[in-house]
Amino acid sequence: MRCIADTAPSPRAVPLPEDRLAVTLRGFRPSDVPFIAAIVADSLHEHYDPGLYPSLSGEWPEGFLVAANPDEVPVGFLLGVSQVEREARVLMFAVDRQHREVGVGHLLMRTFLDRCRDRGYRRVTLEVRVSNATAIRFYARYQYSVIDLLKGYYSDGENGYQMARPLP
Ligand SMILES: CC(C)(COP(=O)(O)OP(=O)(O)OC[C@H]1O[C@@H](n2cnc3c(N)ncnc32)[C@H](O)[C@@H]1OP(=O)(O)O)[C@@H](O)C(=O)NCCC(=O)NCCS
């Protein structure tokens, strides 16, 4: 399984430092589903049952971060879960093309790692396509390193890397 979300209490909104795009971070809302599904289809080339997002957000609401524009429309998100004791996993992470390379991804990742520390997690894992050089470079900036090769991991047969980083 790769994605997740629900209607539990929203995490506190976090404004972007420069406020360049007036993007704020908040928790997932059920009304976000069509926007998030569009970002997923375009950025991750995957389609999930719309019910998956609300159901996964219920497990760890603070682990599902949504970056929204002033009209409350999601322009990026990071969906994290915890399936192993004291460990988090980034299940989905994407920013809408029009909003990339201005810091939205860094804001999402930084905030997510803080939330993981708040919960006392010791490690974060994720999977990424071997061809996704942009994301691999981004993750390397955050001290993620490759721990495994996942043969034929993706639905189109592409291999994946499993990456992980410790949380001090
Ligand atoms: C990976 C991804 C989420 C990064 O999101 P993003 O919002 O573009 O990330 P940021 O803007 O924070 O950082 C991207 C780059 O822009 C640069 N950047 C950040 N803020 C900037 C600014 N204010 N001005 C100019 N450049 C900036 C950063 O240097 C960064 O480069 P780096 O990775 O070498 O550090 C995005 O590329 C994406 O959605 N990709 C498609 C989906 C995907 O691959 N997801 C991961 C699947 S595992």
The ligand as an SDF file (V2000), in Angstrom:
LIG
                    3D

 48 50  0  0  0  0  0  0  0  0999 V2000
   10.6390   16.2330   -5.1890 C   0  0  0  0  0  0  0  0  0  0  0  0
    9.6790   17.4140   -5.0690 C   0  0  0  0  0  0  0  0  0  0  0  0
    8.5410   17.0630   -4.1100 C   0  0  0  0  0  0  0  0  0  0  0  0
   10.4330   18.6400   -4.5160 C   0  0  0  0  0  0  0  0  0  0  0  0
    9.4940   19.6890   -4.3320 O   0  0  0  0  0  0  0  0  0  0  0  0
    9.8740   21.2310   -4.5430 P   0  0  0  0  0  0  0  0  0  0  0  0
    8.7700   22.0410   -3.9870 O   0  0  0  0  0  0  0  0  0  0  0  0
   10.2680   21.4970   -5.9480 O   0  0  0  0  0  0  0  0  0  0  0  0
   11.1630   21.3350   -3.5990 O   0  0  0  0  0  0  0  0  0  0  0  0
   11.9240   22.6710   -3.2000 P   0  0  0  0  0  0  0  0  0  0  0  0
   11.4740   23.8360   -4.0170 O   0  0  0  0  0  0  0  0  0  0  0  0
   11.8400   22.8310   -1.7460 O   0  0  0  0  0  0  0  0  0  0  0  0
   13.4110   22.2740   -3.5610 O   0  0  0  0  0  0  0  0  0  0  0  0
   13.7000   21.8920   -4.9000 C   0  0  0  0  0  0  0  0  0  0  0  0
   14.9090   22.6130   -5.3680 C   0  0  0  0  0  0  0  0  0  0  0  0
   14.5720   23.9630   -5.5780 O   0  0  0  0  0  0  0  0  0  0  0  0
   15.5680   24.7840   -5.0000 C   0  0  0  0  0  0  0  0  0  0  0  0
   14.9090   25.8750   -4.3120 N   0  0  0  0  0  0  0  0  0  0  0  0
   14.2890   25.8080   -3.1300 C   0  0  0  0  0  0  0  0  0  0  0  0
   13.8440   27.0320   -2.7880 N   0  0  0  0  0  0  0  0  0  0  0  0
   14.1980   27.8630   -3.7910 C   0  0  0  0  0  0  0  0  0  0  0  0
   14.0200   29.2330   -4.0390 C   0  0  0  0  0  0  0  0  0  0  0  0
   13.4220   30.0120   -3.1500 N   0  0  0  0  0  0  0  0  0  0  0  0
   14.4490   29.7160   -5.2030 N   0  0  0  0  0  0  0  0  0  0  0  0
   15.0860   28.9320   -6.0940 C   0  0  0  0  0  0  0  0  0  0  0  0
   15.2980   27.6270   -5.9180 N   0  0  0  0  0  0  0  0  0  0  0  0
   14.8580   27.1010   -4.7770 C   0  0  0  0  0  0  0  0  0  0  0  0
   16.2960   23.9860   -3.9900 C   0  0  0  0  0  0  0  0  0  0  0  0
   17.6730   24.2880   -4.0690 O   0  0  0  0  0  0  0  0  0  0  0  0
   16.0130   22.5840   -4.3490 C   0  0  0  0  0  0  0  0  0  0  0  0
   17.1270   21.9980   -4.9590 O   0  0  0  0  0  0  0  0  0  0  0  0
   17.8830   20.8320   -4.1830 P   0  0  0  0  0  0  0  0  0  0  0  0
   16.9780   19.6190   -4.1840 O   0  0  0  0  0  0  0  0  0  0  0  0
   19.0930   20.6480   -4.9870 O   0  0  0  0  0  0  0  0  0  0  0  0
   18.0810   21.3430   -2.7870 O   0  0  0  0  0  0  0  0  0  0  0  0
    9.1070   17.8170   -6.4670 C   0  0  0  0  0  0  0  0  0  0  0  0
   10.1790   17.9070   -7.3810 O   0  0  0  0  0  0  0  0  0  0  0  0
    8.0620   16.8500   -7.0090 C   0  0  0  0  0  0  0  0  0  0  0  0
    6.8830   16.9380   -6.6730 O   0  0  0  0  0  0  0  0  0  0  0  0
    8.4880   15.9280   -7.8840 N   0  0  0  0  0  0  0  0  0  0  0  0
    7.5690   14.9830   -8.5220 C   0  0  0  0  0  0  0  0  0  0  0  0
    7.0440   13.9820   -7.5350 C   0  0  0  0  0  0  0  0  0  0  0  0
    8.1550   13.2110   -6.8890 C   0  0  0  0  0  0  0  0  0  0  0  0
    9.1220   12.8390   -7.5510 O   0  0  0  0  0  0  0  0  0  0  0  0
    7.9950   12.9310   -5.5970 N   0  0  0  0  0  0  0  0  0  0  0  0
    8.9070   12.0950   -4.8720 C   0  0  0  0  0  0  0  0  0  0  0  0
    8.5230   10.6910   -5.1080 C   0  0  0  0  0  0  0  0  0  0  0  0
    9.4380    9.5880   -4.0990 S   0  0  0  0  0  0  0  0  0  0  0  0
  1  2  1  0
  2  3  1  0
  2  4  1  0
  2 36  1  0
  4  5  1  0
  5  6  1  0
  6  7  2  0
  6  8  1  0
  6  9  1  0
  9 10  1  0
 10 11  2  0
 10 12  1  0
 10 13  1  0
 13 14  1  0
 14 15  1  0
 15 16  1  0
 15 30  1  0
 16 17  1  0
 17 18  1  0
 17 28  1  0
 18 19  1  0
 18 27  1  0
 19 20  2  0
 20 21  1  0
 21 22  1  0
 21 27  2  0
 22 23  1  0
 22 24  2  0
 24 25  1  0
 25 26  2  0
 26 27  1  0
 28 29  1  0
 28 30  1  0
 30 31  1  0
 31 32  1  0
 32 33  2  0
 32 34  1  0
 32 35  1  0
 36 37  1  0
 36 38  1  0
 38 39  2  0
 38 40  1  0
 40 41  1  0
 41 42  1  0
 42 43  1  0
 43 44  2  0
 43 45  1  0
 45 46  1  0
 46 47  1  0
 47 48  1  0
M  END
$$$$
